[in-house]
Amino acid sequence: MGREDRVYQEACALWRELYGEPPPATGTGPADGALMLGMIMGRLPEVGYERLRTPHLRPSADVVMPKPPRA
């Protein structure tokens, strides 16, 4: 199994976990792993991020984390 096949299989598994249904038929098979991941990412809401800064990290080593949801 090549890299593209693994990406496709992982994208299919992720789709089934997220949506509880079989992944849509994308047409050309394993080469469409990136397309499926794009479809999954396109359905996610846009989230702002805040940077974690600490004196224990180098100044160039920012850690980015999702902002907590608003109540």
Phi and psi restraints in degrees (range 20) as a CNS / XPLOR table:
assign (resid 1 and name C) (resid 2 and name N)
       (resid 2 and name CA) (resid 2 and name C) 1.0 -85.5 20.0 2
assign (resid 2 and name N) (resid 2 and name CA)
       (resid 2 and name C) (resid 3 and name N) 1.0 177.6 20.0 2
assign (resid 2 and name C) (resid 3 and name N)
       (resid 3 and name CA) (resid 3 and name C) 1.0 -59.2 20.0 2
assign (resid 3 and name N) (resid 3 and name CA)
       (resid 3 and name C) (resid 4 and name N) 1.0 -46.7 20.0 2
assign (resid 3 and name C) (resid 4 and name N)
       (resid 4 and name CA) (resid 4 and name C) 1.0 -62.9 20.0 2
assign (resid 4 and name N) (resid 4 and name CA)
       (resid 4 and name C) (resid 5 and name N) 1.0 -37.3 20.0 2
assign (resid 4 and name C) (resid 5 and name N)
       (resid 5 and name CA) (resid 5 and name C) 1.0 -64.0 20.0 2
assign (resid 5 and name N) (resid 5 and name CA)
       (resid 5 and name C) (resid 6 and name N) 1.0 -42.3 20.0 2
assign (resid 5 and name C) (resid 6 and name N)
       (resid 6 and name CA) (resid 6 and name C) 1.0 -65.5 20.0 2
assign (resid 6 and name N) (resid 6 and name CA)
       (resid 6 and name C) (resid 7 and name N) 1.0 -41.8 20.0 2
assign (resid 6 and name C) (resid 7 and name N)
       (resid 7 and name CA) (resid 7 and name C) 1.0 -60.7 20.0 2
assign (resid 7 and name N) (resid 7 and name CA)
       (resid 7 and name C) (resid 8 and name N) 1.0 -43.5 20.0 2
assign (resid 7 and name C) (resid 8 and name N)
       (resid 8 and name CA) (resid 8 and name C) 1.0 -63.1 20.0 2
assign (resid 8 and name N) (resid 8 and name CA)
       (resid 8 and name C) (resid 9 and name N) 1.0 -45.6 20.0 2
assign (resid 8 and name C) (resid 9 and name N)
       (resid 9 and name CA) (resid 9 and name C) 1.0 -63.4 20.0 2
assign (resid 9 and name N) (resid 9 and name CA)
       (resid 9 and name C) (resid 10 and name N) 1.0 -41.6 20.0 2
assign (resid 9 and name C) (resid 10 and name N)
       (resid 10 and name CA) (resid 10 and name C) 1.0 -66.3 20.0 2
assign (resid 10 and name N) (resid 10 and name CA)
       (resid 10 and name C) (resid 11 and name N) 1.0 -39.7 20.0 2
assign (resid 10 and name C) (resid 11 and name N)
       (resid 11 and name CA) (resid 11 and name C) 1.0 -64.0 20.0 2
assign (resid 11 and name N) (resid 11 and name CA)
       (resid 11 and name C) (resid 12 and name N) 1.0 -40.3 20.0 2
assign (resid 11 and name C) (resid 12 and name N)
       (resid 12 and name CA) (resid 12 and name C) 1.0 -63.7 20.0 2
assign (resid 12 and name N) (resid 12 and name CA)
       (resid 12 and name C) (resid 13 and name N) 1.0 -43.9 20.0 2
assign (resid 12 and name C) (resid 13 and name N)
       (resid 13 and name CA) (resid 13 and name C) 1.0 -63.8 20.0 2
assign (resid 13 and name N) (resid 13 and name CA)
       (resid 13 and name C) (resid 14 and name N) 1.0 -41.7 20.0 2
assign (resid 13 and name C) (resid 14 and name N)
       (resid 14 and name CA) (resid 14 and name C) 1.0 -63.0 20.0 2
assign (resid 14 and name N) (resid 14 and name CA)
       (resid 14 and name C) (resid 15 and name N) 1.0 -42.2 20.0 2
assign (resid 14 and name C) (resid 15 and name N)
       (resid 15 and name CA) (resid 15 and name C) 1.0 -59.6 20.0 2
assign (resid 15 and name N) (resid 15 and name CA)
       (resid 15 and name C) (resid 16 and name N) 1.0 -46.8 20.0 2
assign (resid 15 and name C) (resid 16 and name N)
       (resid 16 and name CA) (resid 16 and name C) 1.0 -62.6 20.0 2
assign (resid 16 and name N) (resid 16 and name CA)
       (resid 16 and name C) (resid 17 and name N) 1.0 -38.8 20.0 2
assign (resid 16 and name C) (resid 17 and name N)
       (resid 17 and name CA) (resid 17 and name C) 1.0 -67.4 20.0 2
assign (resid 17 and name N) (resid 17 and name CA)
       (resid 17 and name C) (resid 18 and name N) 1.0 -42.0 20.0 2
assign (resid 17 and name C) (resid 18 and name N)
       (resid 18 and name CA) (resid 18 and name C) 1.0 -74.6 20.0 2
assign (resid 18 and name N) (resid 18 and name CA)
       (resid 18 and name C) (resid 19 and name N) 1.0 -42.0 20.0 2
assign (resid 18 and name C) (resid 19 and name N)
       (resid 19 and name CA) (resid 19 and name C) 1.0 -110.6 20.0 2
assign (resid 19 and name N) (resid 19 and name CA)
       (resid 19 and name C) (resid 20 and name N) 1.0 -8.1 20.0 2
assign (resid 19 and name C) (resid 20 and name N)
       (resid 20 and name CA) (resid 20 and name C) 1.0 64.5 20.0 2
assign (resid 20 and name N) (resid 20 and name CA)
       (resid 20 and name C) (resid 21 and name N) 1.0 27.1 20.0 2
assign (resid 20 and name C) (resid 21 and name N)
       (resid 21 and name CA) (resid 21 and name C) 1.0 -146.7 20.0 2
assign (resid 21 and name N) (resid 21 and name CA)
       (resid 21 and name C) (resid 22 and name N) 1.0 162.1 20.0 2
assign (resid 21 and name C) (resid 22 and name N)
       (resid 22 and name CA) (resid 22 and name C) 1.0 -64.1 20.0 2
assign (resid 22 and name N) (resid 22 and name CA)
       (resid 22 and name C) (resid 23 and name N) 1.0 148.9 20.0 2
assign (resid 22 and name C) (resid 23 and name N)
       (resid 23 and name CA) (resid 23 and name C) 1.0 -65.6 20.0 2
assign (resid 23 and name N) (resid 23 and name CA)
       (resid 23 and name C) (resid 24 and name N) 1.0 152.6 20.0 2
assign (resid 23 and name C) (resid 24 and name N)
       (resid 24 and name CA) (resid 24 and name C) 1.0 -67.4 20.0 2
assign (resid 24 and name N) (resid 24 and name CA)
       (resid 24 and name C) (resid 25 and name N) 1.0 152.1 20.0 2
assign (resid 24 and name C) (resid 25 and name N)
       (resid 25 and name CA) (resid 25 and name C) 1.0 -72.9 20.0 2
assign (resid 25 and name N) (resid 25 and name CA)
       (resid 25 and name C) (resid 26 and name N) 1.0 120.6 20.0 2
assign (resid 25 and name C) (resid 26 and name N)
       (resid 26 and name CA) (resid 26 and name C) 1.0 -99.4 20.0 2
assign (resid 26 and name N) (resid 26 and name CA)
       (resid 26 and name C) (resid 27 and name N) 1.0 -7.0 20.0 2
assign (resid 26 and name C) (resid 27 and name N)
       (resid 27 and name CA) (resid 27 and name C) 1.0 110.2 20.0 2
assign (resid 27 and name N) (resid 27 and name CA)
       (resid 27 and name C) (resid 28 and name N) 1.0 -63.9 20.0 2
assign (resid 27 and name C) (resid 28 and name N)
       (resid 28 and name CA) (resid 28 and name C) 1.0 -104.8 20.0 2
assign (resid 28 and name N) (resid 28 and name CA)
       (resid 28 and name C) (resid 29 and name N) 1.0 9.7 20.0 2
assign (resid 28 and name C) (resid 29 and name N)
       (resid 29 and name CA) (resid 29 and name C) 1.0 82.0 20.0 2
assign (resid 29 and name N) (resid 29 and name CA)
       (resid 29 and name C) (resid 30 and name N) 1.0 -138.0 20.0 2
assign (resid 29 and name C) (resid 30 and name N)
       (resid 30 and name CA) (resid 30 and name C) 1.0 -55.3 20.0 2
assign (resid 30 and name N) (resid 30 and name CA)
       (resid 30 and name C) (resid 31 and name N) 1.0 -27.8 20.0 2
assign (resid 30 and name C) (resid 31 and name N)
       (resid 31 and name CA) (resid 31 and name C) 1.0 -67.1 20.0 2
assign (resid 31 and name N) (resid 31 and name CA)
       (resid 31 and name C) (resid 32 and name N) 1.0 -12.8 20.0 2
assign (resid 31 and name C) (resid 32 and name N)
       (resid 32 and name CA) (resid 32 and name C) 1.0 -94.3 20.0 2
assign (resid 32 and name N) (resid 32 and name CA)
       (resid 32 and name C) (resid 33 and name N) 1.0 12.4 20.0 2
assign (resid 32 and name C) (resid 33 and name N)
       (resid 33 and name CA) (resid 33 and name C) 1.0 -58.3 20.0 2
assign (resid 33 and name N) (resid 33 and name CA)
       (resid 33 and name C) (resid 34 and name N) 1.0 -43.7 20.0 2
assign (resid 33 and name C) (resid 34 and name N)
       (resid 34 and name CA) (resid 34 and name C) 1.0 -65.6 20.0 2
assign (resid 34 and name N) (resid 34 and name CA)
       (resid 34 and name C) (resid 35 and name N) 1.0 -37.6 20.0 2
assign (resid 34 and name C) (resid 35 and name N)
       (resid 35 and name CA) (resid 35 and name C) 1.0 -63.2 20.0 2
assign (resid 35 and name N) (resid 35 and name CA)
       (resid 35 and name C) (resid 36 and name N) 1.0 -43.5 20.0 2
assign (resid 35 and name C) (resid 36 and name N)
       (resid 36 and name CA) (resid 36 and name C) 1.0 -64.3 20.0 2
assign (resid 36 and name N) (resid 36 and name CA)
       (resid 36 and name C) (resid 37 and name N) 1.0 -41.5 20.0 2
assign (resid 36 and name C) (resid 37 and name N)
       (resid 37 and name CA) (resid 37 and name C) 1.0 -62.7 20.0 2
assign (resid 37 and name N) (resid 37 and name CA)
       (resid 37 and name C) (resid 38 and name N) 1.0 -37.5 20.0 2
assign (resid 37 and name C) (resid 38 and name N)
       (resid 38 and name CA) (resid 38 and name C) 1.0 -63.0 20.0 2
assign (resid 38 and name N) (resid 38 and name CA)
       (resid 38 and name C) (resid 39 and name N) 1.0 -38.9 20.0 2
assign (resid 38 and name C) (resid 39 and name N)
       (resid 39 and name CA) (resid 39 and name C) 1.0 -65.8 20.0 2
assign (resid 39 and name N) (resid 39 and name CA)
       (resid 39 and name C) (resid 40 and name N) 1.0 -41.1 20.0 2
assign (resid 39 and name C) (resid 40 and name N)
       (resid 40 and name CA) (resid 40 and name C) 1.0 -64.3 20.0 2
assign (resid 40 and name N) (resid 40 and name CA)
       (resid 40 and name C) (resid 41 and name N) 1.0 -48.3 20.0 2
assign (resid 40 and name C) (resid 41 and name N)
       (resid 41 and name CA) (resid 41 and name C) 1.0 -65.4 20.0 2
assign (resid 41 and name N) (resid 41 and name CA)
       (resid 41 and name C) (resid 42 and name N) 1.0 -33.8 20.0 2
assign (resid 41 and name C) (resid 42 and name N)
       (resid 42 and name CA) (resid 42 and name C) 1.0 -66.4 20.0 2
assign (resid 42 and name N) (resid 42 and name CA)
       (resid 42 and name C) (resid 43 and name N) 1.0 -24.5 20.0 2
assign (resid 42 and name C) (resid 43 and name N)
       (resid 43 and name CA) (resid 43 and name C) 1.0 -85.6 20.0 2
assign (resid 43 and name N) (resid 43 and name CA)
       (resid 43 and name C) (resid 44 and name N) 1.0 -12.2 20.0 2
assign (resid 43 and name C) (resid 44 and name N)
       (resid 44 and name CA) (resid 44 and name C) 1.0 -77.7 20.0 2
assign (resid 44 and name N) (resid 44 and name CA)
       (resid 44 and name C) (resid 45 and name N) 1.0 145.2 20.0 2
assign (resid 44 and name C) (resid 45 and name N)
       (resid 45 and name CA) (resid 45 and name C) 1.0 -71.3 20.0 2
assign (resid 45 and name N) (resid 45 and name CA)
       (resid 45 and name C) (resid 46 and name N) 1.0 149.9 20.0 2
assign (resid 45 and name C) (resid 46 and name N)
       (resid 46 and name CA) (resid 46 and name C) 1.0 -75.0 20.0 2
assign (resid 46 and name N) (resid 46 and name CA)
       (resid 46 and name C) (resid 47 and name N) 1.0 134.1 20.0 2
assign (resid 46 and name C) (resid 47 and name N)
       (resid 47 and name CA) (resid 47 and name C) 1.0 -125.7 20.0 2
assign (resid 47 and name N) (resid 47 and name CA)
       (resid 47 and name C) (resid 48 and name N) 1.0 136.6 20.0 2
assign (resid 47 and name C) (resid 48 and name N)
       (resid 48 and name CA) (resid 48 and name C) 1.0 -76.8 20.0 2
assign (resid 48 and name N) (resid 48 and name CA)
       (resid 48 and name C) (resid 49 and name N) 1.0 158.4 20.0 2
assign (resid 48 and name C) (resid 49 and name N)
       (resid 49 and name CA) (resid 49 and name C) 1.0 -125.5 20.0 2
assign (resid 49 and name N) (resid 49 and name CA)
       (resid 49 and name C) (resid 50 and name N) 1.0 149.9 20.0 2
assign (resid 49 and name C) (resid 50 and name N)
       (resid 50 and name CA) (resid 50 and name C) 1.0 -119.2 20.0 2
assign (resid 50 and name N) (resid 50 and name CA)
       (resid 50 and name C) (resid 51 and name N) 1.0 146.9 20.0 2
assign (resid 50 and name C) (resid 51 and name N)
       (resid 51 and name CA) (resid 51 and name C) 1.0 -94.2 20.0 2
assign (resid 51 and name N) (resid 51 and name CA)
       (resid 51 and name C) (resid 52 and name N) 1.0 137.4 20.0 2
assign (resid 51 and name C) (resid 52 and name N)
       (resid 52 and name CA) (resid 52 and name C) 1.0 -93.6 20.0 2
assign (resid 52 and name N) (resid 52 and name CA)
       (resid 52 and name C) (resid 53 and name N) 1.0 120.7 20.0 2
assign (resid 52 and name C) (resid 53 and name N)
       (resid 53 and name CA) (resid 53 and name C) 1.0 -120.4 20.0 2
assign (resid 53 and name N) (resid 53 and name CA)
       (resid 53 and name C) (resid 54 and name N) 1.0 136.3 20.0 2
assign (resid 53 and name C) (resid 54 and name N)
       (resid 54 and name CA) (resid 54 and name C) 1.0 -149.0 20.0 2
assign (resid 54 and name N) (resid 54 and name CA)
       (resid 54 and name C) (resid 55 and name N) 1.0 149.7 20.0 2
assign (resid 54 and name C) (resid 55 and name N)
       (resid 55 and name CA) (resid 55 and name C) 1.0 -67.1 20.0 2
assign (resid 55 and name N) (resid 55 and name CA)
       (resid 55 and name C) (resid 56 and name N) 1.0 -11.5 20.0 2
assign (resid 55 and name C) (resid 56 and name N)
       (resid 56 and name CA) (resid 56 and name C) 1.0 -85.1 20.0 2
assign (resid 56 and name N) (resid 56 and name CA)
       (resid 56 and name C) (resid 57 and name N) 1.0 -9.5 20.0 2
assign (resid 56 and name C) (resid 57 and name N)
       (resid 57 and name CA) (resid 57 and name C) 1.0 -106.8 20.0 2
assign (resid 57 and name N) (resid 57 and name CA)
       (resid 57 and name C) (resid 58 and name N) 1.0 151.3 20.0 2
assign (resid 57 and name C) (resid 58 and name N)
       (resid 58 and name CA) (resid 58 and name C) 1.0 -62.1 20.0 2
assign (resid 58 and name N) (resid 58 and name CA)
       (resid 58 and name C) (resid 59 and name N) 1.0 149.6 20.0 2
assign (resid 58 and name C) (resid 59 and name N)
       (resid 59 and name CA) (resid 59 and name C) 1.0 -57.9 20.0 2
assign (resid 59 and name N) (resid 59 and name CA)
       (resid 59 and name C) (resid 60 and name N) 1.0 -29.5 20.0 2
assign (resid 59 and name C) (resid 60 and name N)
       (resid 60 and name CA) (resid 60 and name C) 1.0 -86.2 20.0 2
assign (resid 60 and name N) (resid 60 and name CA)
       (resid 60 and name C) (resid 61 and name N) 1.0 -2.6 20.0 2
assign (resid 60 and name C) (resid 61 and name N)
       (resid 61 and name CA) (resid 61 and name C) 1.0 -104.7 20.0 2
assign (resid 61 and name N) (resid 61 and name CA)
       (resid 61 and name C) (resid 62 and name N) 1.0 64.4 20.0 2
assign (resid 61 and name C) (resid 62 and name N)
       (resid 62 and name CA) (resid 62 and name C) 1.0 -71.6 20.0 2
assign (resid 62 and name N) (resid 62 and name CA)
       (resid 62 and name C) (resid 63 and name N) 1.0 141.2 20.0 2
assign (resid 62 and name C) (resid 63 and name N)
       (resid 63 and name CA) (resid 63 and name C) 1.0 -105.7 20.0 2
assign (resid 63 and name N) (resid 63 and name CA)
       (resid 63 and name C) (resid 64 and name N) 1.0 126.4 20.0 2
assign (resid 63 and name C) (resid 64 and name N)
       (resid 64 and name CA) (resid 64 and name C) 1.0 -103.9 20.0 2
assign (resid 64 and name N) (resid 64 and name CA)
       (resid 64 and name C) (resid 65 and name N) 1.0 129.2 20.0 2
assign (resid 64 and name C) (resid 65 and name N)
       (resid 65 and name CA) (resid 65 and name C) 1.0 -130.8 20.0 2
assign (resid 65 and name N) (resid 65 and name CA)
       (resid 65 and name C) (resid 66 and name N) 1.0 149.9 20.0 2
assign (resid 65 and name C) (resid 66 and name N)
       (resid 66 and name CA) (resid 66 and name C) 1.0 -63.1 20.0 2
assign (resid 66 and name N) (resid 66 and name CA)
       (resid 66 and name C) (resid 67 and name N) 1.0 143.5 20.0 2
assign (resid 66 and name C) (resid 67 and name N)
       (resid 67 and name CA) (resid 67 and name C) 1.0 -69.7 20.0 2
assign (resid 67 and name N) (resid 67 and name CA)
       (resid 67 and name C) (resid 68 and name N) 1.0 146.5 20.0 2
assign (resid 67 and name C) (resid 68 and name N)
       (resid 68 and name CA) (resid 68 and name C) 1.0 -66.0 20.0 2
assign (resid 68 and name N) (resid 68 and name CA)
       (resid 68 and name C) (resid 69 and name N) 1.0 147.4 20.0 2
assign (resid 68 and name C) (resid 69 and name N)
       (resid 69 and name CA) (resid 69 and name C) 1.0 -65.3 20.0 2
assign (resid 69 and name N) (resid 69 and name CA)
       (resid 69 and name C) (resid 70 and name N) 1.0 147.7 20.0 2
assign (resid 69 and name C) (resid 70 and name N)
       (resid 70 and name CA) (resid 70 and name C) 1.0 -77.9 20.0 2
assign (resid 70 and name N) (resid 70 and name CA)
       (resid 70 and name C) (resid 71 and name N) 1.0 142.0 20.0 2
